[in-house]
Amino acid sequence: MKNLFHILFASIVLVLSMGMTVFAADDSWKTMPTITHAYELSKGKIYLEWEGKAELYRVDIDGKEVSTVKVKSATVEVKPGVHNIIIVPLHLESKNADTKLELNVGDAGGSIDLAALGVDPKDVLQGTQSEAFKMNYSVDTLLNATPEIKQANTDFNDNVLLTFTDKFDANIYYISIKSGKDIIPTEFDTSSKDAAALITKNNSTVTITLDQKYLKAHEWMVPDLDQKYSFSVKLAKYPKNYVTNEKETSSVIESKSSKYFEFTPYAAWKTAPEITYASQTANGEITLKWDHDDNGMGCEYVITSPDKVLAVKKGNKEIGKTKKKEYIVKDLENGKHVFTIAAVYGKETGIASDKQTIKVDNSWVVAPAFTCTLKGKKDVVLTWEAPKEIENYHVVVSVGSGSLLKYVNLDFKKYKEFDVPAKQGEMTYTYTYDQDVDSENGTKLKFEIYGSRKTAKGETQKSATSSQTIVLK
């Protein structure tokens, strides 16, 4: 191996020496170089390229030598700000052939420190330097960016849809698919017709379809339904050529990778419905409306609500089912009610919608406001307004203080209760006291009234209770 290295090295030096001898007789190396490319490779690193006819070049930035190369390109480090870049063509005089034999040319494109190799600067001739190129460098914000995957879904072709942020108008998206310990990188280049058809942009939101045919064509991993995967995305874009202000398509700069987003692909009909309307539309009822795409499969929808006992949640109870995308929940009492909606197909249930909380405020629940008017000595006329929701009124009449605890034996001479059928609008009821009236102090009567109604399931709902007293004399 050592002998082979020596042979190759001697050959390179010989070729370089011959080339320099040719250049010695030709002054074309003095031609002024023209800078054609200057673009960012990574944070603080710039790639330079130029045209010229010399065998060596020196790169000066802001009056300081930063590199000497034997090709027409160099990678240099710069800080953000305005910089003046000059390319200087160089030539080694032929009389220094012995010195040239000691020159280690290194790899193509590598830098050469002539002074460190003992080359006397006096033996180096300079041609016409390039015009100063003024570059106002700033680090592309994409280099420090970290995209975020917002959500993942599945379409009706069982393709995974990834939605993420891109505020930098990236040209290429790298998607990593992780299954167990396996990580498969994929690429979606917007300049590719096949890839572009799978990319949807809406301002800074991007959705990419991991099309199964596209993935298979590149021999990449195809996510299966009901299997757990993790996904990560990285943005990439073509850097700006500072010379022409155009995109440099020969290179890309990349953002940081997003955090992995865990997702288990599922059949598309299982997507959660989106509730679009939820409000009380009448006493005791609310109306729910929602959007959901089942691709014409004819899904049914189940409406559920938390099942609680003494404020402790036991699970969800089914309120009802429908094939429509609208449902009216009836017979609701005052308070806050929570609902979710999920698609059902066959024996499978999809993902439930976000919880929707609706406050119900029924007017009929208010205690009936009634008046007591004495007619004669023993007749009391009761008057009140009845809403249409009330089916029946329960009236309790007690004599004296009205405390029912005193009437353990239910002495009906001092305690009576009865029902009065409701009739929407103004109601009157005449109660006749059938006992003797206390001629000295009078007899005190207390009336208590509440309304009631039956739900569709036969349950009884009651309004609040109101009371009035009157003295018979």
C-alpha positions as CSV (number, residue, x, y, z in Angstrom):
1,M,0.0,0.0,0.0
2,K,2.8,2.4,0.8
3,N,4.5,1.8,-2.6
4,L,1.1,2.4,-4.3
5,F,0.6,5.7,-2.4
6,H,4.1,6.9,-3.4
7,I,3.4,6.1,-7.0
8,L,0.1,7.9,-7.0
9,F,1.6,10.9,-5.2
10,A,4.5,11.1,-7.7
11,S,2.1,11.0,-10.6
12,I,0.0,13.8,-9.2
13,V,3.0,16.0,-8.5
14,L,4.4,15.3,-12.0
15,V,1.0,16.3,-13.6
16,L,0.9,19.4,-11.6
17,S,4.5,20.3,-12.5
18,M,3.8,19.8,-16.2
19,G,0.7,21.9,-15.9
20,M,2.6,24.7,-14.3
21,T,5.3,24.6,-16.9
22,V,2.6,25.0,-19.6
23,F,1.1,27.9,-17.7
24,A,4.5,29.5,-17.4
25,A,4.4,30.1,-21.1
26,D,0.8,31.3,-21.2
27,D,-0.3,34.5,-19.4
28,S,-4.0,33.5,-19.6
29,W,-3.8,32.5,-15.9
30,K,-3.8,36.2,-15.1
31,T,-7.4,36.6,-16.4
32,M,-9.7,38.2,-13.8
33,P,-11.9,35.5,-12.2
34,T,-15.7,36.0,-12.1
35,I,-17.6,34.9,-9.1
36,T,-20.7,32.9,-10.2
37,H,-22.0,31.2,-7.0
38,A,-22.2,32.2,-3.4
39,Y,-24.7,30.3,-1.3
40,E,-25.3,29.0,2.2
41,L,-24.4,25.3,3.0
42,S,-25.1,25.4,6.7
43,K,-25.1,27.9,9.5
44,G,-22.0,30.1,8.9
45,K,-20.7,28.2,5.9
46,I,-20.8,29.6,2.4
47,Y,-19.9,27.8,-0.8
48,L,-18.1,29.9,-3.4
49,E,-17.6,29.1,-7.1
50,W,-16.0,31.2,-9.9
51,E,-14.7,31.1,-13.4
52,G,-11.0,31.6,-14.2
53,K,-7.9,30.1,-15.9
54,A,-5.3,29.9,-13.1
55,E,-4.0,26.7,-11.5
56,L,-4.3,28.2,-8.0
57,Y,-6.6,30.7,-6.4
58,R,-6.6,32.7,-3.1
59,V,-9.9,33.7,-1.4
60,D,-9.8,37.0,0.5
61,I,-12.7,38.0,2.6
62,D,-12.7,41.5,4.1
63,G,-9.0,41.9,3.1
64,K,-8.0,38.7,4.9
65,E,-6.8,35.6,3.2
66,V,-9.1,32.7,4.2
67,S,-8.3,29.9,1.7
68,T,-6.0,28.9,-1.2
69,V,-7.3,26.2,-3.5
70,K,-6.3,24.5,-6.7
71,V,-9.9,24.3,-8.0
72,K,-12.5,27.0,-8.8
73,S,-14.5,26.6,-5.6
74,A,-14.1,26.9,-1.9
75,T,-16.2,26.5,1.3
76,V,-15.5,29.4,3.7
77,E,-16.8,30.3,7.1
78,V,-18.4,33.8,7.6
79,K,-20.5,35.5,10.3
80,P,-23.8,37.3,9.5
81,G,-23.2,40.7,8.1
82,V,-21.8,42.5,5.0
83,H,-18.6,41.0,3.5
84,N,-16.4,41.8,0.6
85,I,-15.1,38.7,-1.3
86,I,-12.2,38.7,-3.7
87,I,-10.8,35.8,-5.7
88,V,-7.1,36.2,-6.6
89,P,-5.5,34.0,-9.4
90,L,-2.1,32.7,-8.5
91,H,0.9,31.2,-10.4
92,L,4.1,29.6,-9.1
93,E,7.2,30.6,-11.1
94,S,8.7,27.7,-13.1
95,K,12.2,28.4,-11.5
96,N,10.8,27.0,-8.3
97,A,10.4,23.5,-9.7
98,D,12.2,21.9,-6.7
99,T,9.8,23.7,-4.4
100,K,6.8,22.5,-6.4
101,L,7.9,18.9,-6.0
102,E,7.5,19.3,-2.2
103,L,3.9,20.7,-2.6
104,N,1.2,18.4,-1.1
105,V,-1.8,19.1,-3.3
106,G,-4.2,17.2,-1.1
107,D,-7.8,16.3,-2.1
108,A,-9.5,18.1,-5.0
109,G,-10.9,21.3,-3.6
110,G,-8.8,21.2,-0.5
111,S,-7.0,24.3,0.8
112,I,-3.3,24.7,0.5
113,D,-1.2,26.7,3.0
114,L,1.7,27.7,0.8
115,A,3.6,29.5,3.5
116,A,3.4,26.4,5.8
117,L,4.9,24.3,3.0
118,G,7.9,26.6,2.7
119,V,6.8,28.3,-0.5
120,D,8.3,31.8,-0.6
121,P,5.5,34.3,-1.3
122,K,8.0,36.0,-3.6
123,D,7.8,33.0,-5.9
124,V,4.0,33.3,-6.2
125,L,2.7,35.6,-8.9
126,Q,-0.7,37.2,-8.7
127,G,-3.0,37.8,-11.7
128,T,-5.9,40.2,-12.0
129,Q,-8.1,39.8,-8.9
130,S,-11.9,39.6,-9.3
131,E,-14.1,42.5,-8.7
132,A,-15.1,42.7,-5.0
133,F,-18.3,40.9,-4.4
134,K,-20.4,42.5,-1.7
135,M,-22.4,39.9,0.2
136,N,-24.9,40.8,2.9
137,Y,-25.1,37.4,4.7
138,S,-27.8,36.4,7.1
139,V,-28.5,32.9,8.4
140,D,-31.6,31.5,6.7
141,T,-34.3,31.1,9.4
142,L,-35.1,27.7,8.2
143,L,-31.8,26.3,9.6
144,N,-33.1,27.1,13.2
145,A,-36.7,26.0,12.5
146,T,-38.4,23.0,14.1
147,P,-41.6,22.1,12.3
148,E,-44.5,20.6,14.3
149,I,-46.8,17.8,13.2
150,K,-50.3,19.0,14.0
151,Q,-52.4,15.9,13.2
152,A,-52.6,12.7,11.3
153,N,-55.6,11.1,9.5
154,T,-56.4,8.4,7.1
155,D,-58.2,8.8,3.7
156,F,-60.6,6.3,2.1
157,N,-57.7,4.7,0.2
158,D,-56.1,3.9,3.6
159,N,-53.3,6.5,3.0
160,V,-51.9,8.4,6.0
161,L,-52.3,12.2,5.8
162,L,-49.8,14.2,7.8
163,T,-50.5,17.9,8.6
164,F,-47.6,20.1,9.9
165,T,-46.3,23.7,9.9
166,D,-44.1,25.2,7.3
167,K,-43.5,29.0,7.6
168,F,-40.5,28.9,5.3
169,D,-41.9,27.8,1.9
170,A,-39.8,24.7,1.9
171,N,-39.0,23.0,-1.4
172,I,-38.5,19.5,0.0
173,Y,-40.1,17.6,2.8
174,Y,-38.3,14.6,4.5
175,I,-40.8,12.3,6.3
176,S,-39.4,9.7,8.6
177,I,-41.6,6.7,9.3
178,K,-40.8,4.7,12.5
179,S,-42.1,1.3,13.3
180,G,-40.5,-0.4,16.3
181,K,-36.8,0.2,15.9
182,D,-37.0,0.6,12.1
183,I,-36.9,4.2,10.7
184,I,-37.4,4.7,7.0
185,P,-36.7,8.1,5.5
186,T,-38.9,9.3,2.6
187,E,-38.7,12.4,0.4
188,F,-41.3,14.7,-1.2
189,D,-39.8,17.2,-3.6
190,T,-42.2,19.9,-4.7
191,S,-40.3,20.1,-8.1
192,S,-41.3,16.4,-8.7
193,K,-44.7,16.1,-10.5
194,D,-45.6,12.9,-8.6
195,A,-44.6,14.3,-5.2
196,A,-46.2,17.7,-5.8
197,A,-49.6,16.0,-6.4
198,L,-49.4,14.6,-2.9
199,I,-48.7,18.0,-1.2
200,T,-51.4,20.5,-0.2
201,K,-50.5,23.9,1.2
202,N,-52.8,26.3,3.0
203,N,-50.7,29.3,4.1
204,S,-48.2,27.9,6.7
205,T,-50.1,24.5,7.0
206,V,-49.0,21.6,4.8
207,T,-50.7,18.2,4.4
208,I,-48.8,15.4,2.7
209,T,-50.5,12.2,1.6
210,L,-48.3,9.2,2.2
211,D,-49.6,7.6,-0.9
212,Q,-49.1,3.8,-0.9
213,K,-48.2,3.6,-4.6
214,Y,-45.7,6.4,-4.3
215,L,-44.1,4.8,-1.2
216,K,-44.0,1.3,-2.9
217,A,-42.4,2.8,-6.0
218,H,-39.5,4.0,-3.9
219,E,-39.4,0.9,-1.8
220,W,-40.3,2.8,1.3
221,M,-42.3,1.6,4.3
222,V,-46.1,1.6,3.8
223,P,-48.1,2.2,7.0
224,D,-50.7,-0.5,7.7
225,L,-54.1,0.1,9.3
226,D,-54.4,-0.5,13.1
227,Q,-50.6,-0.6,13.5
228,K,-48.8,1.9,15.7
229,Y,-46.3,4.2,13.9
230,S,-44.3,7.4,14.7
231,F,-43.8,10.1,12.2
232,S,-41.2,13.0,12.0
233,V,-40.8,15.8,9.4
234,K,-37.9,17.9,8.3
235,L,-38.0,20.9,6.0
236,A,-35.5,21.6,3.3
237,K,-35.2,24.4,0.7
238,Y,-32.8,25.5,-2.0
239,P,-30.5,28.2,-0.8
240,K,-30.3,31.6,-2.4
241,N,-27.4,32.3,-4.7
242,Y,-26.3,35.7,-3.5
243,V,-24.8,36.5,-6.9
244,T,-28.0,36.1,-9.0
245,N,-30.6,36.1,-6.2
246,E,-32.0,32.9,-7.6
247,K,-32.5,29.5,-6.0
248,E,-29.5,27.3,-6.1
249,T,-30.9,23.9,-7.0
250,S,-27.6,22.0,-6.7
251,S,-27.8,22.1,-2.9
252,V,-30.3,22.2,0.0
253,I,-30.4,23.5,3.5
254,E,-32.4,21.7,6.2
255,S,-34.4,22.5,9.3
256,K,-34.3,20.5,12.5
257,S,-36.5,17.5,12.7
258,S,-39.9,17.7,14.4
259,K,-40.7,15.6,17.4
260,Y,-42.1,12.2,16.6
261,F,-45.9,12.1,16.3
262,E,-47.5,8.8,17.2
263,F,-50.4,7.7,15.2
264,T,-52.2,4.4,14.5
265,P,-53.8,4.5,11.0
266,Y,-57.5,3.6,11.0
267,A,-60.3,3.3,8.5
268,A,-61.3,6.7,7.3
269,W,-65.0,6.4,8.3
270,K,-63.8,6.3,11.9
271,T,-62.8,9.9,11.8
272,A,-64.4,11.9,14.6
273,P,-67.5,13.9,13.5
274,E,-67.3,17.7,13.8
275,I,-70.2,19.2,15.7
276,T,-71.3,22.3,13.8
277,Y,-74.4,23.3,15.9
278,A,-75.4,22.6,19.4
279,S,-78.0,24.8,21.2
280,Q,-81.3,24.7,23.1
281,T,-84.1,25.0,20.6
282,A,-87.0,24.6,22.9
283,N,-87.9,24.0,26.5
284,G,-86.4,20.6,27.5
285,E,-84.6,20.0,24.2
286,I,-81.5,20.8,22.3
287,T,-80.5,20.3,18.6
288,L,-77.2,18.8,17.6
289,K,-75.8,19.0,14.0
290,W,-72.5,17.7,12.7
291,D,-70.3,17.1,9.6
292,H,-68.8,13.7,8.8
293,D,-67.7,12.1,5.6
294,D,-68.4,8.3,5.4
295,N,-67.8,8.1,1.7
296,G,-71.3,6.9,1.1
297,M,-71.0,3.9,3.3
298,G,-74.2,4.7,5.2
299,C,-72.7,5.1,8.7
300,E,-75.0,5.4,11.7
301,Y,-74.3,7.9,14.5
302,V,-74.5,7.3,18.2
303,I,-75.0,10.2,20.6
304,T,-73.7,9.7,24.1
305,S,-73.5,11.6,27.4
306,P,-71.5,11.0,30.6
307,D,-73.3,8.6,33.0
308,K,-72.9,10.0,36.5
309,V,-74.1,9.0,39.9
310,L,-73.6,11.6,42.6
311,A,-71.2,13.5,40.3
312,V,-69.0,10.3,39.8
313,K,-68.7,9.3,36.2
314,K,-69.5,5.7,35.5
315,G,-69.0,5.8,31.8
316,N,-71.1,7.0,28.8
317,K,-74.8,6.3,28.3
318,E,-76.3,6.2,24.9
319,I,-78.8,9.0,24.2
320,G,-79.9,7.9,20.8
321,K,-78.9,6.8,17.2
322,T,-79.6,8.2,13.8
323,K,-78.4,7.9,10.2
324,K,-79.0,11.6,9.8
325,K,-76.4,14.3,10.7
326,E,-78.9,16.0,13.1
327,Y,-80.5,14.9,16.3
328,I,-82.8,16.4,18.9
329,V,-82.3,15.5,22.5
330,K,-85.5,15.9,24.4
331,D,-86.7,16.0,28.0
332,L,-83.6,17.8,29.4
333,E,-83.8,19.4,32.8
334,N,-82.1,22.7,33.7
335,G,-78.3,22.6,33.9
336,K,-75.3,21.8,31.7
337,H,-75.4,18.8,29.5
338,V,-72.4,17.2,27.7
339,F,-72.6,15.2,24.5
340,T,-70.3,13.4,22.1
341,I,-71.0,11.9,18.7
342,A,-69.3,8.9,17.0
343,A,-69.8,7.1,13.7
344,V,-70.9,3.4,13.8
345,Y,-70.5,0.9,11.0
346,G,-71.4,-2.7,11.5
347,K,-70.2,-3.6,15.0
348,E,-67.4,-1.1,15.1
349,T,-67.5,2.4,16.5
350,G,-65.3,5.3,15.3
351,I,-63.6,8.1,17.2
352,A,-65.9,10.3,19.3
353,S,-66.2,14.0,18.5
354,D,-65.0,16.6,20.9
355,K,-67.2,17.0,23.9
356,Q,-70.0,19.6,23.5
357,T,-71.5,21.3,26.5
358,I,-74.9,23.0,26.3
359,K,-76.6,24.9,29.0
360,V,-80.4,24.2,29.2
361,D,-82.6,26.8,30.8
362,N,-86.3,25.8,30.8
363,S,-88.9,28.4,31.5
364,W,-91.5,25.9,32.7
365,V,-89.2,24.9,35.6
366,V,-89.9,28.2,37.3
367,A,-92.3,27.9,40.2
368,P,-95.8,28.9,39.1
369,A,-96.7,32.4,40.3
370,F,-100.3,32.2,41.5
371,T,-102.7,34.3,43.5
372,C,-105.3,33.4,46.1
373,T,-108.5,35.3,46.2
374,L,-111.2,34.7,48.9
375,K,-114.7,34.3,47.4
376,G,-117.4,34.1,50.0
377,K,-116.3,32.5,53.3
378,K,-115.0,29.1,52.3
379,D,-114.1,29.4,48.6
380,V,-110.5,30.3,47.5
381,V,-109.9,31.0,43.8
382,L,-106.4,30.1,42.7
383,T,-105.1,31.8,39.4
384,W,-101.8,31.3,37.5
385,E,-100.3,31.0,34.0
386,A,-99.6,27.6,32.6
387,P,-96.8,27.1,29.9
388,K,-97.5,24.5,27.2
389,E,-94.9,22.1,28.6
390,I,-96.7,21.4,31.9
391,E,-99.2,18.5,31.8
392,N,-100.4,18.6,35.4
393,Y,-100.3,20.7,38.6
394,H,-100.1,19.2,42.0
395,V,-101.8,21.3,44.8
396,V,-101.2,20.8,48.5
397,V,-103.5,22.5,51.0
398,S,-102.7,22.5,54.7
399,V,-104.4,24.1,57.7
400,G,-102.6,26.1,60.3
401,S,-98.9,26.6,60.1
402,G,-98.6,24.5,57.1
403,S,-95.9,22.2,58.5
404,L,-96.7,18.8,57.2
405,L,-94.5,17.2,59.9
406,K,-97.3,17.8,62.3
407,Y,-99.7,15.6,60.4
408,V,-98.0,12.2,60.7
409,N,-101.3,10.5,60.7
410,L,-102.4,12.5,57.6
411,D,-105.4,14.0,59.2
412,F,-107.2,15.0,56.0
413,K,-109.2,17.6,57.9
414,K,-105.9,19.5,58.1
415,Y,-104.1,18.3,55.0
416,K,-105.2,17.7,51.4
417,E,-103.5,17.2,48.1
418,F,-104.8,16.7,44.6
419,D,-103.9,17.1,40.9
420,V,-105.3,19.7,38.5
421,P,-104.9,19.0,34.7
422,A,-103.0,21.7,33.0
423,K,-104.4,23.9,30.3
424,Q,-102.0,26.3,28.5
425,G,-102.6,29.9,29.3
426,E,-104.5,31.4,32.3
427,M,-105.7,28.7,34.8
428,T,-108.2,29.1,37.6
429,Y,-109.1,26.6,40.2
430,T,-111.6,27.1,43.1
431,Y,-110.9,25.3,46.3
432,T,-113.7,25.0,48.8
433,Y,-112.8,24.5,52.5
434,D,-115.3,21.9,53.9
435,Q,-114.6,22.4,57.6
436,D,-115.8,24.9,60.1
437,V,-114.0,28.3,60.1
438,D,-112.6,29.5,63.4
439,S,-115.0,32.3,64.2
440,E,-112.7,34.0,66.6
441,N,-109.2,33.9,64.9
442,G,-110.1,32.7,61.5
443,T,-108.6,29.7,59.7
444,K,-105.3,29.9,58.0
445,L,-104.8,27.9,54.7
446,K,-101.5,27.4,53.0
447,F,-101.4,26.5,49.3
448,E,-98.4,24.9,47.6
449,I,-98.3,24.3,43.8
450,Y,-95.8,22.8,41.4
451,G,-96.1,21.7,37.8
452,S,-95.1,18.3,36.4
453,R,-94.7,16.5,33.0
454,K,-93.9,13.1,31.7
455,T,-90.9,12.5,29.5
456,A,-90.9,10.2,26.5
457,K,-89.5,7.5,28.7
458,G,-92.3,7.9,31.3
459,E,-90.2,9.7,33.8
460,T,-91.7,12.6,35.8
461,Q,-90.1,16.1,35.7
462,K,-91.2,18.7,38.2
463,S,-91.1,22.5,38.3
464,A,-90.1,24.4,41.4
465,T,-92.8,24.9,44.1
466,S,-94.5,28.1,45.0
467,S,-96.7,28.8,48.0
468,Q,-99.3,31.3,49.2
469,T,-101.4,31.7,52.5
470,I,-104.8,33.1,53.1
471,V,-107.0,33.4,56.2
472,L,-110.7,32.5,56.1
473,K,-112.9,34.5,58.5
